[in-house]
Amino acid sequence: MSYVAVQYAEALLGLSSESNKVEEVLEDYKNFNAALDEEIYKFLNHPKISKKNKKEIINNTVENSLLKNFICVLIDNSRIDLLEDCFNEYIKIVNNQNKVMNVFAYTGKELSNEQMTQLVSNLGKKHNRKIELVNIVDVSIVGGIRIEYDGNILDETINNYLQGLKANLTK
């Protein structure tokens, strides 16, 4: 991520905070990003298409005025290539303000609701944050769980244990 994307995301957050529309902008930005396919992305980044035409398309498709103006500013400043980076940074900042931590749990089979509830509870208590848990099934995992959050990895899988054992035996 670039520092410029962080600055734009902070500016958008500041404006959306002033009008108490942080969650609304987040939801609309999420929907816009989801609808953004490669063809639209190429259109917005194409150097031979005028900024006026790009902004006209945005004005006709985006309803949220804050998001619409934000995207037009990116177009005016020739920074539309930072659209996705700004989105990711905006999510990080909002989650940080709301004390939300995204956690990815990799397992060999899907966790039960009880296991997910227990994991969310334990991590929430440990980190004093609201946990948003995503369970990713990785069939290569023999057993155990690998948890990733905030750049940390807790690997308690049998695969990891076996790799460590192999490394120790081959020394």
Wavefront OBJ file of the C-alpha trace (Angstrom):
o trace
v 0.000 0.000 0.000
v 1.160 3.479 -0.714
v 1.279 6.368 1.668
v -0.775 8.389 -0.818
v -3.624 5.847 -0.589
v -3.565 6.195 3.201
v -3.831 9.987 2.900
v -6.797 9.749 0.524
v -8.499 7.172 2.764
v -7.995 9.397 5.816
v -9.442 12.357 3.914
v -12.505 10.319 2.924
v -12.903 9.156 6.508
v -12.679 12.719 7.772
v -15.416 13.891 5.404
v -17.635 10.895 6.077
v -17.151 11.346 9.847
v -18.241 14.994 9.640
v -21.532 13.962 8.073
v -21.917 10.796 10.214
v -21.858 8.569 7.135
v -18.786 6.408 7.793
v -20.658 3.101 7.608
v -22.778 4.242 4.652
v -19.685 5.258 2.672
v -17.992 1.986 3.623
v -20.957 -0.060 2.384
v -21.287 1.933 -0.854
v -17.525 1.752 -1.452
v -17.677 -2.010 -0.868
v -20.511 -2.361 -3.397
v -18.742 -0.135 -5.918
v -15.523 -2.119 -5.574
v -17.417 -5.402 -5.989
v -19.045 -4.128 -9.200
v -15.738 -2.888 -10.585
v -14.643 -5.418 -13.188
v -11.479 -5.358 -15.277
v -13.163 -3.618 -18.210
v -14.400 -0.718 -16.072
v -11.033 -0.514 -14.335
v -9.280 -0.284 -17.730
v -11.738 2.415 -18.803
v -11.082 4.494 -15.692
v -7.309 4.125 -16.068
v -7.124 4.643 -19.833
v -5.005 7.736 -20.557
v -6.793 8.624 -23.822
v -10.252 8.815 -22.266
v -10.891 12.307 -20.962
v -11.319 12.950 -17.261
v -14.637 14.578 -18.110
v -15.968 11.330 -19.641
v -14.732 9.280 -16.706
v -16.368 11.624 -14.200
v -19.593 11.609 -16.207
v -19.760 7.815 -15.912
v -19.069 8.000 -12.167
v -21.703 10.724 -11.682
v -24.288 8.574 -13.465
v -23.502 5.345 -11.582
v -22.494 6.248 -8.020
v -25.319 7.520 -5.800
v -23.405 8.357 -2.623
v -22.292 11.979 -3.056
v -19.226 11.647 -0.793
v -18.006 8.566 -2.639
v -18.832 10.128 -6.011
v -16.808 13.257 -5.182
v -13.978 11.150 -3.781
v -13.692 9.105 -6.978
v -13.857 12.282 -9.079
v -10.990 13.753 -7.041
v -8.966 10.601 -7.736
v -9.727 11.023 -11.446
v -8.820 14.742 -11.394
v -5.514 14.005 -9.672
v -4.723 11.060 -11.981
v -4.787 8.721 -8.977
v -7.663 6.440 -10.000
v -5.196 3.545 -9.967
v -5.226 3.918 -6.159
v -8.968 3.213 -5.928
v -8.602 -0.299 -4.524
v -5.684 0.645 -2.249
v -7.752 3.532 -0.863
v -10.628 1.132 -0.245
v -8.396 -1.283 1.669
v -6.907 1.541 3.729
v -10.367 2.976 4.448
v -11.481 -0.430 5.769
v -8.356 -0.675 7.941
v -8.909 2.765 9.439
v -12.630 2.173 10.091
v -11.918 -1.245 11.623
v -9.203 0.260 13.803
v -11.564 2.992 15.032
v -14.300 0.445 15.724
v -11.830 -1.955 17.372
v -12.552 -4.670 14.810
v -9.933 -7.280 13.986
v -10.193 -9.467 10.896
v -9.073 -13.009 11.628
v -8.565 -15.800 9.105
v -8.688 -19.355 10.427
v -7.297 -22.002 8.069
v -8.451 -25.544 8.799
v -8.645 -28.892 7.029
v -12.404 -28.947 7.399
v -14.995 -26.311 8.203
v -15.206 -25.239 11.833
v -18.483 -25.851 13.635
v -20.516 -22.894 14.883
v -19.494 -23.786 18.435
v -15.785 -23.805 17.516
v -16.092 -20.482 15.689
v -17.949 -18.916 18.622
v -15.285 -20.160 21.039
v -12.458 -18.870 18.830
v -14.122 -15.455 18.432
v -14.694 -15.264 22.189
v -11.119 -16.227 23.097
v -9.513 -13.871 20.571
v -11.887 -11.055 21.531
v -10.943 -11.375 25.199
v -7.236 -11.655 24.460
v -7.069 -8.629 22.151
v -9.980 -6.604 23.597
v -11.461 -6.171 20.132
v -14.481 -7.280 18.152
v -13.495 -10.230 15.974
v -14.627 -10.815 12.398
v -13.710 -14.432 11.710
v -13.392 -16.032 8.293
v -12.903 -19.792 8.195
v -10.937 -20.884 5.126
v -10.910 -24.587 4.382
v -7.511 -25.781 3.140
v -7.659 -29.492 2.350
v -3.862 -29.733 2.532
v -4.064 -29.200 6.315
v -4.041 -32.602 7.989
v -5.258 -31.311 11.353
v -5.108 -28.331 13.653
v -5.570 -24.671 12.820
v -3.563 -21.740 11.442
v -4.777 -18.310 12.536
v -3.741 -15.088 10.786
v -4.528 -11.586 12.086
v -2.873 -8.177 12.011
v 0.252 -9.595 10.363
v 0.574 -12.352 12.987
v 0.454 -16.063 12.221
v -0.280 -18.692 14.835
v 0.315 -22.054 13.172
v -0.865 -24.968 15.293
v -1.320 -27.383 12.391
v -0.022 -30.915 12.241
v 1.624 -29.932 8.947
v 3.708 -27.284 10.743
v 4.613 -29.706 13.530
v 5.731 -32.318 10.978
v 7.808 -29.754 9.072
v 9.540 -28.740 12.306
v 10.164 -32.368 13.191
v 11.581 -33.036 9.727
v 13.865 -30.002 9.996
v 15.160 -31.186 13.384
v 15.771 -34.730 12.149
v 17.671 -33.626 9.047
v 20.102 -31.399 10.988
l 1 2 3 4 5 6 7 8 9 10 11 12 13 14 15 16 17 18 19 20 21 22 23 24 25 26 27 28 29 30 31 32 33 34 35 36 37 38 39 40 41 42 43 44 45 46 47 48 49 50 51 52 53 54 55 56 57 58 59 60 61 62 63 64 65 66 67 68 69 70 71 72 73 74 75 76 77 78 79 80 81 82 83 84 85 86 87 88 89 90 91 92 93 94 95 96 97 98 99 100 101 102 103 104 105 106 107 108 109 110 111 112 113 114 115 116 117 118 119 120 121 122 123 124 125 126 127 128 129 130 131 132 133 134 135 136 137 138 139 140 141 142 143 144 145 146 147 148 149 150 151 152 153 154 155 156 157 158 159 160 161 162 163 164 165 166 167 168 169 170 171
